Amino acid sequence: MRIPKVLVAAALIAAILPLNDAQARKKKKTFTHETVAVPEVQPQVIAVETQNTSLVLCVREDGELQQLYYGKKVDASEFEAVPRVHNRYGSGCSAFPSTGASFLGQPALHVRYADGTHNTEMRYFSHSSHPVSGSDAVETTIHLKDHVTGLELELSFLAHQAEDVIVACSEVINNTNAGVELLDIASSAMTLRAGSYLLTHANGSWAQEMQIENELLQHGVKLLETRRGTQTTQCGNPSFLLSLNTEQLNEDYGEVVAGALAWSGNYRISFEQGPEHFLSIVAGINPFASAYPLGKGQRFRTPEMVWTFSDEGAGGASRQLHRWARKYRVYNGGEVNPTLLNSWEGAYFTFTTETLIHMIDDAASMGLEMFVLDDGWFGNNYPRNNDRAGLGDWKVNVSKLPEGIDHIASYAHSKGLRFGIWIEPEMVNPESDLAHAHPEWVVQSPGRVIYQERSQWVLDLSNPAVQDFVYGVFDSVMQLSPSIDYIKWDCNRPVFSFGSPYLDSQDRFYVDYVQGLYNVMRRIREKYPDVLVQCCSSGGARVDYGSLRYFNEIWTSDDTDGLERVFMQYGTSLIYPACVMAAHVSEVPNHQSRNITPLKFRFDVACQGRLGLELQPRYLSADDMALVNRCVESYKNYRDLVFTGDLYRLGSPYGNDIYGCMYVSEDKSRAVVYVYSIGFDARGTDGQRFRLKGLDPSRRYKVTEQNVDSSCWWGDGGVYSGAFLGSGAFNPVLPNLYSSAIFLLEAE
């Protein structure tokens, strides 16, 4: 047999250049071939149940935990006979799939061990369930273990009974003999089985947040993700709706699964549809540049993933999330927050004490309840006269406000108003005392340019010293006056060229930054439990259930145009309750869109959320001021419905010339209805028909249009049954673009 020349050459080289002993030992590294016996367990079904839904998990003979069902409530015991789910394509139906064994899909857990191996096979060890005190929730914890490495995993499911919401998270416990790296650790995994999957999710940009897209999922992987570090909901949102067995989003009918990740950092949600048409969803922290080191004996707990299922369409799923959020997640959720005048678009950076005093007088005369001083009040060596200097130097600008903040805040209180103030404590301008004193506190990569955005840098919240500083900003600002009731917390740029001078492992940065932010907010809430705090991030760039644990409300968008806000508020409402949406009436032409809309239309849109104004009152005419007073007064009479009522969307603004929505009290005794013309419809001269929802069909309601002398509906002032109002007979005439109306319904 003739030996190939290449093999002869390789043999000669090996003979001439033998390996030294150390190299030889390195080359001879082998893995053990002894198979560790996995103890057999008793097959069983584990049911996580709410009042109307079931999540059914199954333990197999070899200890594998599979998910068999999520949907309308069933008798879980009947699933004991369901055969093992496995297929030749490496997907399966693992309840928390890990990299290893025969699994080939998107993993929920991917670990690199000290010996360089990547395989993990989690097996059932034990589980327990118990009611949670102070709520109707039941918590189920499932303990899994990899018997080869000793790595352990706990899966937690908190089932809120009345709200039909399941909150899931995972925790890794490193009981191996050495440190490991978490290359990917999800909060939750879910497998769905349907004929088709319509994904509804948000997209957008600055001043165009929460724009809704619908797409029918195909085979392969679809990702919703961000790598921005901060401002993580500027271009998307860690949430979605999945409509099953339909190609169209429906408000009232059909099966819908909704999910929302409670995390204010980089996220990734994957949807993988394999050859056998199962849909595998894996949601959690984005693993991008985040191979998180976990030392021996250490634990890592993920953020929570919020799930709900409804067979009453998108509207049913939204209402379930809203009820849960108001009760368990939004800070003081459901409490009525005050109407306000914000100084920003009315004054920007150019103001004096006199300017603010006049605005406070105007706010009081309009019946508002709070005045908020926005950006521009601080900085002396580097005065905050624009966005290019002063950020980080939180001392009152004595040139603008020589009397100080307490003088203004106390004056607001004397006029019957509460007082709020703006801060952006996570950021710093290069032109500031702080940047010069602590350059090591800035997020940076060694030897590289520290890139600016909006003329500012990001402070490194992974550093405990920076956390202390940021907490100190809030604390010191609160000490400026005992009359400060509200803080607007802003965050105006993402992270570029990430890196931390403090951290030894840069892979920890993105996770530790968010955990640092949460640490600061926990400390703030311990000391200031009653202060109202708005989560603002260039508008709606931090809208998630992680931040809402600490914030009373969000700034929905920097775009205050009434027409644009119809779409943004619709998109936000799919997942988040109206009580968190700050909505302001501003001047025209609008400062962002340059659009010109009627003042009443702007009010009718803003009254869907927490009402505020962002303009210079002295520019309003006498007629406009009279309308302002009228709208503010009527809003106060029904705003409890906005903050605590159930939302029913009357269609969608997308592809339609008219749109409406309504909030209904829990006891169905009152409701408020909003209708808008957002496009010209020549066919609407006889009225657009709406089927009002959520009312008691047997009760009779008096219907009263708000803020007008002549109503756009023929039945205004009359009393009608809920059945009649839901029949399509409610047909207000909205003949022109930007026609709008608000109706209050009260049961007799």
N, C-alpha and C positions, 0 to 999 in steps of 0.2 A: 504494500500500500504506500502510495506517495504522500509524504507529510507536507502540508502547505508551508510555504516559506515564512509566512507571518508567524506561525507557531514556533518554527525553529528559531526565528529572531527573538521572540519573547522569551524562550527558554535560555538562550545565550545571555540576554540582558539580566535575567534573574540570577544566573550563575555568577556573573561578573560583579553585580551589585547586590550582595545579600543584605537583608534587613538587619539592623542592630536589634538587640534584645527588646528595647522599649518599643520600637516600631513593630516588632513581631508580636508583642503582647497586644498592642493596639489593633493590629490586623486580625488577631485571633479572637477578638471579642465575640462571644456567642450569647445567644439567649437560651434560657432553660427550656427544655422540651417536656418537662413534667407538667401534666395537666392537673390543675387544681380542681378538686371535686366540688361542684356546686350542690349544696343540699337541696333535696326535693322539698317542695312545700305543698300544702293543701290547696288545690285550685279553689278560687272563690271570686265572688263579685263584690266590688266596692262601689256603692252608690253615693254620689254627691248630689243632693236634691234640694230644690227650693219649692215654693208652693206650687209652681206650675211647670218646672223644668227638671230634667234629669241629665246628669253626666255619669255614664256607666263605664267603670273600669273593671278589668278582669285580670286576675293573677293566674298564670298558667303553671303547669307542673314543674317546669324548670325555673320558675320564679319571675319570668318575664311579665312586665306590667303592660297590658294593652288597653287602648281606649276603644270601646265598641260603639258608643252612642253619645250624642249630645242633641237634645231637642225637647219636645213636649214631654211632659212627665209620663213615665211608664212604670210598670212593675219590673224593677231591675232584676229580681230573682229569675225571671224567665230567660235572662241572657246567660245563665249558667250553662245552658245546653249549646250555646253558639260555638261552632268549631273554631280552632285556632286560626287566626288570620295571618297568612304568610303568602308571599308571592315571589316569583323567580326574579323580580326586578329590583329587589333590595330595598323596597319601601316599607312594607309591613304597616302595622298600626300601633307601633310602640307609643305608650303614653308620654314618654320623654326620651326620644331617640338619641343615642350617643354614637360617636364615631367608633366603629368596631363591629365585631361579629359579622352578620350578613347585611347590615344596614348600609345603604349607599346613597341615601337622600340628604336633605338639609338637616344637619344635626342640631339638637337642642343643647347637647353637651359634647365638647371636644377638649380633651385634656392631653397635654404633653407631660409625660412622667420624667423623673430624674434620669432614667436609663435611655431616654429618647423615644420610647414607644408611645403610640397614640391610641391604642385599643382600650376601650372601656365597655364592659357588659354589666349594666346595672340589673340587679335581681332583687325581688321583694324580700324584705326582712320582717316588717311589721307595719301596723297602722292603728290609728286611734281616732275617735271622733268625740267632740264635746261641745255643748252650747257655750256661746260667748256671753259673758255677763254684760248687762247694759244694752243688749240688742237682741234681735230674734235670730241672729246668725248662728250657724253651726260650722265649726272648723274641723276639717278632716286632714290629718297629716299622715303621709305614707313614707316609710323609711325604706330606702333601697341601698344596696351595697354591691360593690365590685369585689368578688371574693379572691381575685388574683392580687390586686393592688391594695385593697383595704379602703379605697376611696368610698365615701358615703354621700348619699343625697337624700334630702328631705323635700318632698313635694307638699305644699300647703294649699288647701282649697277652703276658702271662707264663703259659705253659701248664705246669702242674705235672703231669707225666706219670702218676705212680702214683696220685695223689689225684684225678685227673680234674677239676681245678679250674683255671679261667682267671681271672687277675687282670688287669683292664683299667683303663687310665686315659688321659687326654688331656693334651696340653700345647700351648698357643697361643703362637706366637712373633710378636711385632708387628714385622714388617719393612715396615710401611707408612711413609709419609713423615711421619706425625704420631701423636699419641696416639689411642687408641681406648678405648671403654668395653665391657667384657664384660657384656652384659645377661643372658646365660645361657650357661654353659659346663658341660656335663655331663661326668661321668666316663666314661660308656659308654652306648651305645644298642644295642638288640637287637630284631630282628624275628622273631616266631614265626609259624608257620603250622599251625593245627589247627582242628578242628571246634568246639571249645569250650575255655574257659579258666577253671579254678576257682582263684581267688586265696585263699591262706591267709596271713593276716598278724596282727600283734599289735595289741591296743588296751589301754587301761587307765587307771590313775590312781595316785596315791600309795597304797601298800599293796595295790594290785590290778594290778600290772604284768604284762605278757606274757599277757594274756587273748586267746585265739585266736578269730578269726572266719574263716569260710569264706563266699565269695560268688562266684557265677557272673558273670563279667564280661559286660556287655552292650555294645552299640555306644555310642561316646562315650568320654569320658575319666574315668578313676578316678585319684585322687591319694592317695598316702601322703606326708604332709609334716608338718613342725613348724616353728614360728617362735619357739620358746622361748629360743633363744640358748644357754642351758645346759640341763642336765636334759632333753636332747632325746629320751630314750627313756622318759620318764615315762608318756606317753599313747600311745605307739606304738613302732615300731622300724624302722630303715631296712633292712628285710629282708623276704623273702617266699618263698613256694613257689607255683609255678604247676603245677597238674595238668592235663595235656592230654587232651582227648577224654573227659572224665568229669565227672560232677557230684558226685563224692564223693571226699574225701581217703582214699587207701589207703596203708597203711604198707609193703606188700610188693610191690605190682604197679602197673604203669602208668608212663607217661613223666612226669617231674617236672623242671622247671627251678627252681633256687633261686638267689636273689641276695641280696647283703648289701653295703651301702655302708660303707666304712671311714672314717667321718667323725663327729666328736663335736659338730657344730654343726647349724645349720638344714639340713634335707635335703628333697629332693622327688623322689619316684619316680612317674612318670606311666605309665599303661597306657591306650593309645588303640587301640580297635578300630574300624576304618573300614568303609565299605560292602562292601569285598571281603574282610572277615573276618581280614585280617592283624592281629596284635597288635604294636604298636610300644611298646617299653619304653624310657624315657629316665630315667636315674638320675644324681643328682649333688647339688651344693650348691644349696640353695633360692635362687632369684634374688631373693627378697623383700628389698627395700631394700638390694640388693647389686650395684649397677651398678659393677663393679670397674674402676677406671681402670688402663690399661696403657700406659705410655709407650713411645715409639719405641725399639726394640731390646730391650724387656723381654719376659720369658716368664712364663707362669702355668701351673703344673702342678696338676691336679685331684687330689682323693683317689681312692683305688682303689675299683673295683667288683668284687666277687668273684662269679663265676658257677660253677655246676656243673649237670650234667645227669645224670639217672639213669633207667634203665628198670626200676628195682627199687623204685618208689614213693617215698614221703616218707622212709622209713627209709634207703633207699640214698643219697638226696641228703644227709640229715643226716650219715651216717657219713663221706661224702666230705669235707664241710665240716669235720667234727671232726678227721679225720686231718690235713688241711691246716693247720688252726688250731693243733693241738698241735705240729706240726713247724715251721711257718713264721711264725705270727703271734702267738700268746699268749706273753707274756714268760716264758721258761723253761717253755713249755707242756709238760705231761705230767709234770713233776717233782712229786713228792708233797709237798704242803704240810702243816704241822703241825695237829693238832687243838688247840683252844684254848678258853679261858674268857674271854668279853668282859664287862667290868664294867657295861655300859650298863643293861640292864634289871634287873640285880641291885643297882645302887647309884645310877644316874642321876647327878645333880650333887652328891649328899650323901654324902661319904666323907672319911675321914682316912687317914693312912698305915696306921694299925692295921687299918682296914677292908680295905684292899688287901692287906696282909700275910696276913690271914686267908683272903681269897679265893685268894691264891697257894698257900697251904698246902692248901686244898681242891682246887684244880686239880691239884696234884701227887698228892694222894691218890687222885684219880679216874683217874689214868693219862693225863691230858692233857699236851700238850707245849708250850703257850705260854699266857701271860696277856697280855691286851690292856687297857690303860687307855684308856677312851673319853673323851668330852667332860667338861669341868669341871675340868681340872687347872691352868689358867693364869689370868692376869689378877690385878692387884693394885690399882691405882687404880680399876679397874672389874672386880671379881672375877667370875669365871664361875660364879655360883651358880644361874643359869638361862640361857635362850637369849636374853636381852635385853641382855646387856652382855659386854664383854671380848673379843669376837671380833676378832682382829687384833693383840692384845697377847700375843705368844707367850713370856711369862715365867712361870715356875712360881709358882703361888699359894702364898706362904709361910705363909699362915694354915692352909691345908689340909695342905700337904705341906712342913713346915719342913725336913725332912731332904733334900728334893730328889728328882728323878727317878732319879738314879743309885743312891740308896739302895734304891729299890723294884726297879729293873731288876736290880741286882746280887743282890738277895735272890732274885728269880725264877731267876736263873742258878744260884744256890747250891742251889736246889731241883730243878735239872735241867730247868727250863723256859726257853724263849725269852721275850722281852719285846717287846710292841708298844705303840704309842701313837697317839692320834687327833689329826688336824689338819683344819682347813678353811681352807686358805690363800688361796682365791680370794675370800673374803668378809670383811666387816667390819661390826661393830655401830656404829651412830651413837654409842653410849655406849662409847667406847674412846679410848685415846691416839692410835691410828693415824688414826681418822677426824678427830680434831681437828688433827693435824699435817699430814695430806695430804688435804684435801677434794677436791683436783683429781685424785686417783687413783680416784675413784668414778665408775662409769658414770652418766651424767647428760645431760639435754638442757637447754640454757641457758634460765634463767628459769622452769623448770618444777619441780614437786615431784619430789623423788627418792623414789620409792615404796619402802616397806619390805615385805618378806615375811619371815616368821619373825624379825622385828625386826632385819633386816640388809640391807646393800647389797652390790652386786657390785663388785669391784675391776676396773679396766680393764686387762685383759691384752693389749690392743692396744698399750699403752704399754711400751716397753722397761724403764723404771724400775720399773714394777709387776712385770714379769717377773723382774727382779733381786730384788725384795722377796719374791715368792712362792718363787723358788728359795732365797732366804736363809732363809725360814721352815723349809723342809725341812732345809736344811743346819744351821741353828742348833739345831733340835730334835735332830738326830742327834748334835750335840756335847754334849747334856745327859748322855749316858752312852754308853760304848763297848759297853754291853750291850743297846742297842736293835737289834732284828732285823726289825721289822715296822712299817709305817706304814699306818694307815687314813686314806685321803684322802677327805674328804667334800665335798659341794657341795649346799647345801640350799635353793636357790631359782633360778628362771629370771630372765631379763633383762626388765625393764619399761622403757618410755620410754628406749630405747637412745640412746646418744651418747657420744662420747669427746672430752674437752678436748684430748687429744693429737693426734688425727687432723685433717688438713686436709679430707680427703674422708670424710664420715660413711658413705658407701656402703661403705667398706672395713671397717667395724666388725665385723660378724658373722663375716667370714672371718678378719680379723686377730686376733680374740679367740682363735679355735680354734688358729690357727697359733702364737699366743703361748703357749698352753697346751702345745702340742707342743714348742715350743722349750725351755720350762722342763723338761718331762719328759725330753727328750734330754740336757740338761745333768745332770739328776739321775742318769740311768742311766749316764752317763759316769763320774761320781764314785762312785756307789753301785750297782754292778751286781748285788750279791748281796743287797740288802735286799728283803724281801718287801713289796710295796705292793698294798693293796686299793683298787679303784676303787669308792667308795661315793658315791651322789648321792641323798640321801633314799631310800636303797635302790637300786632298779634303774633309775635315771634316766640312766645313762651307760653303757649296755651296747651296745657296737659294736666293730667290728674296728679302728677307729682308735685308741681308747683302749687296747685290749688289746695293742697293740704295746709298751706301756710298763708295764702292770699285770699282776700275777700272777693276780689273781682279781677277781670282782665281788661286791658285796653284793646278792644277788638281789632282796631286798625288805625294807623295814622290818617288814612283816607276817611274823611268825614262827609263825603258826598252822599246825599240821601239815596240816590239811585244805586250807587256801588254798594252801599251798606245793606240794601235789600238782599243782595246775593251773599254777602259775607255773613250776615246774621242768619240766613237760611242755612248756609254751610256749617256754621258753628253750632247751630241748634240740633244738628243731626246727632251730636255726641254730648254737648255741654249744655247745661241749663241756662235759661234766660237770666237768672239771678246774678250770673257772673259777667254778663255782657255790658260794659260801659258804652253808652251810645250818646254822642253829642250832636247838638245842632250848631252849625257854623255858618259863616258868611258866604255870600255868593258875589262874584264867581267863586266856586270852591277853590281853596288854596292848593289842592292837589290835582283835581281833575279839570278845573276851570269850568265845570258844568254849572248851569244856572237852574235852580229848582225853586218852586214856591216855598215860602217859609212854613206853611201848614204841612206840606208834604214832608219836609225835613223833620218837623215835630212828630208827625204820625209814624215815621220810620223809627226815630230815636226812642219813642215811647214803648217800643218792643223790649227795651232793656232798661238798665239803670240810666235815667234821663239826666243829661247835663247840657250845658251850653259852653261853647268855645268861640267867643267872638267879643268884639268891643261894643258893649251895650249903647254907648253914646251915638253910634252910627245907625241905630234903629229909629224908624219913624214912629210917630205917635200911634198909628194904626198897628204897626208891627209890635210895638210894646204892649198894646192891648191884647193882641193875639197871644203873645208870650205869656202874659199873666193868666189868660184863660186856659191855655194848654197846660201850664204847670199846675194850676189848681185842679183841673179835671184829672190829670195823671195821678195826683196824690190820692184821689178817691178810689182808684182801681189798681194802683201799683202793687198791692198785696197779691193780686192775681199773677202779675209778672214774676214776682219773687217766689211764690209758692204754688201756683197753679200748674195744671197739666197742659202741655202744649199739643195742639192739633194743627198741623199744617194743612192748609186748604189748597193742595196742589204744590207746584214747583214754579219758581220764577224762570227757570231755564226753558226756553222755547215757547214761552207764553207771554201774552200781553198783559195779563192780570195775575195777581198773586194775592193770597190772603193767608192769615193764620189766626189762631185764637188761643187764649188761656182760659181754663175752666177750673173753678175751685174744686177741692176734693169732694165736698158734699154736693156738688153740682147746683148750688144755689145761685151762683154768679158766674159771669164770663165776660171777657172783653174780646172783641173781634176787630181785626185790622184788615183793610182791603186797599190794594194799590193798583193803579194803572202804570205799568212800566214800559208800555209800547202802545202806539196808536192802533186802535181796533175800531174800524168803521162799522162793524157789526154790533158794537156794544151800545148803540143808542137806546135800546130798550132795557138795558140793564144786564149785568153779568151775573150769572146764577152761581151761587155758592151753596153747597150742602154743609150746614154747620154741624159740627161733630162734638161728641163728648157730653151733650146735654141729656137730661132726663126726658125721654119722649113724653112722659105723662104729666110733667110739670109745665106751668105756663110762665112765660118770661116777658117782662116789660122791656122793650128795646128802645134805647135812647142814643141817638148819634151825638157825639161830643164835639164841642168847639165850633159849632155852626149855628146860624139862625134858620137856614133853610136846608132840610136834609136831602140827601141824594137817594133815599129809599122811601117809597110810597108808604111803608108801614111804620115809619118812625113814630114813637110815642105809643104804639099799640101793644097789646098783650097777646102772645101767641104760644102755642104748645111747642115743646122741644121737637116733637115729631114733625110739625109743620115747618119749623126752621131748618130741619134736616132734610126736607123733601126737595129742596131746590127752589123753593118759593122766595127765598131771600135773594133779591136781585137788585142791589144798589146800582145806580147809573154812574159810571165812571167814563165820561165821554172823551176826555182829553188825556194826553200824556201828562203824568204827574198828578192826576186826580187821585184823591185818597180819602179815606174815612175811617173813623174809629167808632164802634158801637159798644155800649155797655148793656149787658143783659142781666136782669135781676128777677129772680123767681118771686112770684106773688104768693 
